[in-house]
Amino acid sequence: MTGEAVLDVDAMVAFAQALVQVPSVYDPARGFDEEPAAELIGERLSAFGWSPTFDLVAPGRPNVVTVVEGGLPGPTLMLEGHTDVVTEGDPDRWTFDPFAGEIRDGRLWGRGSADMKAGVAAMVYATKALADAGPFPGRVVLAALVDEEGMMQGAKHLVATGGMDGVDGVICCEPEGGEICHVAKGALRLRIDLHGVMAHGAMPFAGRNPNRAAGAVMSALAGLETEVQAEVGDDEYLGLPWLTPTVLRAGQPAQMNVMPADSSIWVDVRTVPAVVHDQLLRRVRATVAAAAEPLGIGWGVEVIDDRPSVQVSPEHALVRALRDAEVELTGAPGRLGGVPGATDGTVLTSRTGVPSVVCGPGGKWIAHQADEFVEVADIVHHANLYVAAAKKFLAGRAA
């Protein structure tokens, strides 16, 4: 590599502000989706002389991908982020406009500031600094994907259409509070359906109540959770696995004096690498059967989504490149950590085997809250971190 990579800090921060000012919540009822944010990113990439591609995953939901060639032989590094943000919720809970992109007290405020418009801006401008510094080995792929906050359709589409072919490593630029997260929890989303017989509320003996079975099933799932936690223990980086009922829905009609024929329970299962999803799913089904069948209730368990836990060795070149880059910037190796939820990296790694590490600007627990913010200095630090780590990984010089 021939020159020193110089980051355009002012332009990067202004770009992060502009991204926050785009309300890229996926909410068709309000006319919101990711397309305006994708267009803004595409315009910036084009202005840099690159050739971004837009791949429509669903109406209003395009992935944006561009390849920046280094000019020398070498591996391929992907820097990945997502363009969607969660709803801002009740605006009265915010102390400022959630989409103003205001900078105050050294912080960029607004919905998506940490999760993850700051990370997207940092990865774009880090790549620009790397490219401007002269030839480098290999290439950088920039991927800004849709629907990370939902079913991760963008990441799944990228894999299905060959977008991961030839990629040697991925840095997901999500906010992780200064940690280099080489492991991530898995997510198994389940819907448990319970089928009884409708009856008058005054004559429950004339039917079979699926809601009573729902209570029995949730109690049994709590017991299964305790068993699994005892078996696998507390993961060093991820803590315990959890089986959390999140939604309880009675069937129609929803009426005080009618016992419904059907009800359902949605369960958000979060796992660690020691938990094998297929084995756990068999135990869930056995648990539901044991709770529902004695009450005369039919049942079914549908898998809504299955994202296994993923892990990358702390000694992998990508992890070492990031840790060595932290030494270069701060004098201390970056702290290893784990992602408490799932990211696009969970999909990219579990479906292709390509290693991914999650590391980006913003607090680990600030996402999805009112008054979301990211420290401007943290955006700058992570952009410089991406530059330094990319140099080491692409040149194969991680110590």
C-alpha positions as CSV (number, residue, x, y, z in Angstrom):
1,M,0.0,0.0,0.0
2,T,1.5,3.3,-1.1
3,G,0.0,6.1,1.0
4,E,-1.5,7.0,4.4
5,A,-5.3,6.5,4.6
6,V,-6.8,9.9,5.6
7,L,-10.4,9.9,6.8
8,D,-12.7,12.7,5.8
9,V,-14.3,13.1,9.2
10,D,-16.5,16.1,8.5
11,A,-18.0,14.5,5.4
12,M,-18.5,11.1,7.2
13,V,-20.3,12.7,10.2
14,A,-22.5,14.8,7.8
15,F,-23.4,11.6,5.9
16,A,-24.3,9.8,9.1
17,Q,-26.6,12.7,10.0
18,A,-28.2,12.6,6.5
19,L,-28.8,8.9,6.9
20,V,-30.5,9.4,10.3
21,Q,-32.7,12.0,8.8
22,V,-34.1,9.4,6.4
23,P,-36.9,7.5,8.4
24,S,-36.1,4.1,7.0
25,V,-38.5,2.2,9.3
26,Y,-40.3,-0.5,7.3
27,D,-43.8,0.7,7.7
28,P,-45.8,0.7,4.4
29,A,-48.9,2.1,6.2
30,R,-46.9,5.3,6.7
31,G,-45.1,5.1,3.4
32,F,-41.8,4.2,4.9
33,D,-39.2,1.7,3.7
34,E,-35.5,1.4,3.1
35,E,-35.4,2.7,-0.5
36,P,-34.6,6.4,0.2
37,A,-31.7,5.3,2.5
38,A,-30.5,2.9,-0.1
39,E,-30.6,5.6,-2.8
40,L,-28.7,8.0,-0.5
41,I,-26.0,5.4,0.0
42,G,-25.9,4.6,-3.7
43,E,-25.5,8.3,-4.6
44,R,-22.5,8.6,-2.3
45,L,-20.9,5.5,-3.6
46,S,-21.4,6.7,-7.2
47,A,-19.9,10.1,-6.3
48,F,-16.8,8.2,-5.2
49,G,-16.5,6.7,-8.6
50,W,-17.7,3.3,-7.7
51,S,-20.5,1.3,-9.3
52,P,-23.1,0.2,-6.8
53,T,-25.7,-2.4,-7.7
54,F,-29.3,-2.3,-6.4
55,D,-30.9,-5.7,-5.9
56,L,-34.6,-5.5,-5.1
57,V,-35.4,-8.0,-2.3
58,A,-39.0,-6.8,-1.9
59,P,-40.9,-3.7,-3.1
60,G,-39.2,-0.7,-1.6
61,R,-36.4,-2.8,-0.1
62,P,-33.2,-2.9,-2.2
63,N,-29.9,-4.2,-1.1
64,V,-27.0,-1.9,-2.1
65,V,-23.6,-3.6,-2.9
66,T,-20.5,-2.3,-4.4
67,V,-17.0,-3.8,-4.9
68,V,-13.9,-1.7,-4.5
69,E,-10.9,-3.3,-6.1
70,G,-7.5,-2.7,-4.5
71,G,-5.5,-3.3,-7.6
72,L,-3.3,-6.0,-6.1
73,P,-3.9,-9.7,-5.6
74,G,-5.4,-10.6,-2.3
75,P,-8.5,-11.7,-0.3
76,T,-11.9,-10.2,-0.2
77,L,-13.3,-8.4,2.9
78,M,-16.9,-7.4,3.2
79,L,-18.0,-4.5,5.4
80,E,-21.7,-4.9,6.1
81,G,-24.5,-2.9,7.5
82,H,-28.3,-2.5,7.3
83,T,-30.5,0.3,6.1
84,D,-33.6,-0.4,8.1
85,V,-34.3,0.9,11.6
86,V,-36.9,0.0,14.2
87,T,-39.9,2.2,14.8
88,E,-39.4,5.4,16.8
89,G,-42.4,4.5,18.9
90,D,-44.3,7.1,20.9
91,P,-42.7,10.5,19.9
92,D,-43.6,11.9,23.3
93,R,-41.0,9.6,24.9
94,W,-38.3,11.4,23.0
95,T,-36.7,14.7,24.1
96,F,-36.1,15.7,20.5
97,D,-37.2,14.8,16.9
98,P,-36.1,11.2,16.4
99,F,-35.3,11.9,12.7
100,A,-33.7,15.3,13.0
101,G,-30.1,13.9,13.1
102,E,-29.1,16.5,15.6
103,I,-25.5,16.7,16.9
104,R,-25.3,17.9,20.5
105,D,-22.8,17.4,23.3
106,G,-20.5,15.4,21.0
107,R,-23.3,13.0,20.1
108,L,-25.4,12.2,17.0
109,W,-29.0,11.7,18.2
110,G,-31.9,10.0,16.6
111,R,-33.5,6.7,15.6
112,G,-30.9,4.5,13.9
113,S,-28.0,6.7,14.9
114,A,-26.3,3.8,16.7
115,D,-28.3,1.0,15.1
116,M,-26.8,1.5,12.6
117,K,-26.5,4.5,10.4
118,A,-23.2,5.5,12.1
119,G,-21.8,2.1,11.3
120,V,-22.8,2.4,7.6
121,A,-21.2,5.9,7.4
122,A,-18.0,4.6,9.0
123,M,-17.7,1.6,6.7
124,V,-18.3,3.7,3.6
125,Y,-15.8,6.4,4.5
126,A,-13.2,3.9,5.8
127,T,-13.3,2.3,2.4
128,K,-13.0,5.6,0.7
129,A,-9.9,6.4,2.8
130,L,-8.4,3.0,2.0
131,A,-9.0,3.4,-1.7
132,D,-7.6,7.0,-1.8
133,A,-4.4,5.8,-0.1
134,G,-3.4,3.9,-3.2
135,P,-3.3,0.2,-4.3
136,F,-4.1,-2.4,-1.7
137,P,-4.3,-6.2,-1.9
138,G,-7.6,-7.8,-2.7
139,R,-10.9,-5.9,-2.5
140,V,-13.5,-4.5,-0.2
141,V,-17.2,-5.3,-0.7
142,L,-19.6,-2.8,0.8
143,A,-23.0,-4.3,1.5
144,A,-25.9,-2.2,2.9
145,L,-28.8,-4.7,3.3
146,V,-32.5,-4.5,4.1
147,D,-34.7,-6.0,6.8
148,E,-32.1,-6.8,9.4
149,E,-34.6,-5.8,12.1
150,G,-37.2,-8.2,10.7
151,M,-36.6,-11.6,9.1
152,M,-33.2,-10.6,7.6
153,Q,-34.5,-11.0,4.1
154,G,-31.6,-8.9,2.8
155,A,-28.9,-11.1,4.1
156,K,-30.7,-14.3,3.0
157,H,-31.2,-12.8,-0.5
158,L,-27.5,-11.9,-0.7
159,V,-26.5,-15.5,0.1
160,A,-29.1,-17.0,-2.2
161,T,-28.0,-14.8,-5.2
162,G,-24.3,-15.5,-4.8
163,G,-23.4,-12.2,-3.2
164,M,-21.1,-14.0,-0.7
165,D,-19.2,-15.9,-3.3
166,G,-15.5,-15.3,-2.9
167,V,-15.8,-13.4,0.4
168,D,-13.2,-14.4,2.9
169,G,-14.4,-12.5,5.9
170,V,-17.2,-10.1,7.0
171,I,-17.1,-7.2,9.5
172,C,-20.7,-6.4,10.5
173,C,-20.5,-2.8,11.6
174,E,-23.2,-3.0,14.3
175,P,-22.9,-1.2,17.6
176,E,-21.2,-3.3,20.2
177,G,-19.9,-0.9,22.8
178,G,-16.2,-1.3,21.9
179,E,-16.2,-5.1,21.8
180,I,-15.0,-7.3,19.0
181,C,-17.8,-9.8,19.0
182,H,-16.6,-13.1,17.5
183,V,-19.6,-15.1,18.8
184,A,-23.4,-14.4,18.5
185,K,-26.5,-15.9,20.0
186,G,-28.7,-17.9,17.8
187,A,-32.4,-17.3,17.3
188,L,-35.1,-19.9,16.9
189,R,-38.6,-18.3,16.4
190,L,-41.5,-20.7,17.1
191,R,-45.2,-20.5,16.9
192,I,-47.1,-23.1,19.0
193,D,-50.7,-23.6,17.9
194,L,-53.2,-25.2,20.2
195,H,-56.5,-26.6,19.0
196,G,-59.5,-27.2,21.2
197,V,-63.3,-27.0,20.9
198,M,-65.2,-23.7,21.2
199,A,-67.9,-23.4,23.9
200,H,-69.9,-20.9,25.9
201,G,-67.9,-19.4,28.7
202,A,-70.6,-20.5,31.2
203,M,-70.4,-24.1,30.0
204,P,-66.7,-24.8,29.5
205,F,-67.4,-28.5,30.0
206,A,-69.0,-28.5,26.6
207,G,-65.7,-27.7,24.9
208,R,-61.9,-28.0,25.4
209,N,-60.1,-24.8,26.3
210,P,-56.8,-24.1,24.4
211,N,-56.1,-21.2,26.7
212,R,-55.8,-23.5,29.7
213,A,-53.4,-25.6,27.6
214,A,-51.4,-22.4,26.8
215,G,-50.8,-21.9,30.5
216,A,-49.7,-25.5,30.9
217,V,-47.4,-25.2,27.9
218,M,-45.7,-22.0,29.1
219,S,-45.1,-23.5,32.5
220,A,-43.6,-26.6,30.9
221,L,-41.4,-24.4,28.6
222,A,-40.1,-22.6,31.7
223,G,-39.1,-26.0,33.1
224,L,-37.4,-26.9,29.8
225,E,-35.5,-23.6,29.8
226,T,-34.2,-24.3,33.3
227,E,-33.1,-27.8,32.2
228,V,-31.2,-26.5,29.1
229,Q,-29.5,-23.7,31.1
230,A,-28.3,-26.3,33.6
231,E,-27.0,-28.5,30.9
232,V,-25.0,-26.0,28.8
233,G,-24.1,-23.5,31.6
234,D,-23.3,-19.8,31.3
235,D,-21.4,-19.1,28.0
236,E,-18.4,-16.8,28.6
237,Y,-19.5,-14.3,26.1
238,L,-23.2,-14.9,25.6
239,G,-24.6,-15.9,29.0
240,L,-27.5,-18.3,29.2
241,P,-29.9,-19.6,26.5
242,W,-33.5,-18.5,26.9
243,L,-37.0,-19.7,25.8
244,T,-39.2,-16.6,26.1
245,P,-42.9,-16.6,25.3
246,T,-43.5,-13.2,23.7
247,V,-47.0,-13.3,22.2
248,L,-50.2,-15.1,23.4
249,R,-53.1,-15.0,20.9
250,A,-56.5,-16.5,21.5
251,G,-58.5,-17.5,18.5
252,Q,-61.6,-15.8,17.1
253,P,-64.1,-14.7,18.3
254,A,-62.3,-12.8,21.0
255,Q,-65.3,-12.4,23.3
256,M,-65.7,-12.5,27.0
257,N,-68.3,-15.2,27.1
258,V,-66.8,-17.5,24.4
259,M,-64.1,-20.1,25.0
260,P,-62.1,-20.1,21.7
261,A,-61.3,-23.1,19.6
262,D,-57.7,-22.1,19.1
263,S,-54.9,-20.2,20.6
264,S,-51.2,-19.7,19.9
265,I,-48.0,-18.9,21.7
266,W,-45.0,-17.3,20.0
267,V,-41.7,-18.1,21.5
268,D,-38.4,-16.3,21.0
269,V,-35.6,-18.8,21.7
270,R,-32.1,-17.5,22.1
271,T,-29.3,-20.0,22.0
272,V,-25.5,-20.3,22.5
273,P,-23.1,-22.5,20.5
274,A,-23.6,-25.5,22.8
275,V,-27.3,-25.7,21.9
276,V,-28.1,-27.7,18.8
277,H,-31.3,-26.3,17.3
278,D,-32.6,-29.6,15.9
279,Q,-32.2,-31.3,19.2
280,L,-33.8,-28.4,21.1
281,L,-36.7,-28.3,18.7
282,R,-37.5,-32.0,19.3
283,R,-37.5,-31.3,23.1
284,V,-39.8,-28.4,22.6
285,R,-42.3,-30.5,20.6
286,A,-42.2,-33.3,23.3
287,T,-42.8,-30.7,26.0
288,V,-45.8,-29.2,24.2
289,A,-47.2,-32.6,23.6
290,A,-46.9,-33.6,27.2
291,A,-48.6,-30.4,28.4
292,A,-51.4,-30.2,25.8
293,E,-52.5,-33.8,25.1
294,P,-53.7,-34.7,28.6
295,L,-56.1,-31.8,28.3
296,G,-57.5,-33.1,25.0
297,I,-55.8,-30.3,23.0
298,G,-54.3,-30.7,19.6
299,W,-51.0,-28.9,18.9
300,G,-48.4,-28.0,16.3
301,V,-45.1,-26.2,16.4
302,E,-44.1,-24.1,13.4
303,V,-40.6,-22.8,12.9
304,I,-40.9,-19.2,11.8
305,D,-37.1,-18.6,11.6
306,D,-34.0,-20.5,12.4
307,R,-30.7,-18.7,12.9
308,P,-28.1,-20.9,14.6
309,S,-25.5,-19.4,17.0
310,V,-22.2,-18.7,15.2
311,Q,-18.7,-18.4,16.5
312,V,-15.3,-17.5,15.0
313,S,-12.1,-18.6,16.7
314,P,-10.3,-15.7,18.6
315,E,-7.2,-16.7,16.6
316,H,-8.9,-16.3,13.2
317,A,-7.1,-13.7,11.0
318,L,-10.1,-11.4,10.9
319,V,-10.4,-11.3,14.7
320,R,-6.6,-10.8,15.0
321,A,-6.7,-8.0,12.4
322,L,-9.3,-6.1,14.4
323,R,-7.5,-6.7,17.8
324,D,-4.2,-5.7,16.3
325,A,-5.8,-2.6,14.7
326,E,-7.0,-1.6,18.2
327,V,-3.4,-1.9,19.5
328,E,-2.3,0.3,16.7
329,L,-4.9,2.9,17.5
330,T,-5.1,2.8,21.3
331,G,-2.2,0.7,22.5
332,A,-4.5,-2.0,23.9
333,P,-6.0,-5.0,22.1
334,G,-9.7,-4.8,21.5
335,R,-12.0,-6.6,24.0
336,L,-13.6,-9.8,22.8
337,G,-17.3,-10.1,23.3
338,G,-20.5,-11.7,22.1
339,V,-23.6,-10.4,20.4
340,P,-26.6,-10.9,22.7
341,G,-29.0,-11.0,19.7
342,A,-28.7,-11.9,16.1
343,T,-27.3,-9.8,13.3
344,D,-27.0,-10.2,9.5
345,G,-23.7,-11.9,10.3
346,T,-25.6,-14.8,11.9
347,V,-27.2,-15.5,8.5
348,L,-24.1,-14.8,6.4
349,T,-21.9,-17.1,8.5
350,S,-24.4,-19.9,9.2
351,R,-25.4,-20.2,5.6
352,T,-22.0,-20.0,3.9
353,G,-19.4,-20.7,6.5
354,V,-17.7,-17.3,5.8
355,P,-16.5,-16.0,9.2
356,S,-18.1,-12.8,10.5
357,V,-17.2,-10.5,13.4
358,V,-19.5,-7.8,14.7
359,C,-17.9,-4.5,15.7
360,G,-19.1,-1.0,15.3
361,P,-19.8,2.4,16.8
362,G,-22.4,2.9,19.5
363,G,-23.4,1.4,22.9
364,K,-24.3,-2.3,23.1
365,W,-27.6,-1.7,24.8
366,I,-28.7,1.7,23.3
367,A,-30.4,0.2,20.2
368,H,-34.2,0.4,19.9
369,Q,-34.6,2.9,22.8
370,A,-36.0,6.4,22.9
371,D,-33.3,9.1,22.7
372,E,-30.9,6.8,20.8
373,F,-27.5,8.3,20.2
374,V,-23.9,7.5,19.2
375,E,-20.8,9.4,20.2
376,V,-19.3,11.2,17.2
377,A,-15.8,10.2,18.4
378,D,-16.9,6.6,18.4
379,I,-17.9,6.9,14.7
380,V,-14.4,8.3,13.9
381,H,-12.6,5.6,16.0
382,H,-14.4,2.8,14.2
383,A,-13.9,4.2,10.8
384,N,-10.1,4.3,11.5
385,L,-10.4,0.8,13.0
386,Y,-11.9,-0.5,9.8
387,V,-9.1,1.1,7.8
388,A,-6.4,-0.4,9.9
389,A,-8.0,-3.8,10.2
390,A,-8.7,-4.0,6.5
391,K,-5.0,-3.3,5.7
392,K,-3.9,-6.1,8.0
393,F,-6.5,-8.6,6.9
394,L,-6.1,-8.0,3.2
395,A,-2.3,-8.0,3.4
396,G,-2.4,-11.1,5.6
397,R,-0.3,-9.3,8.3
398,A,-2.5,-9.8,11.4
399,A,0.1,-10.7,14.0
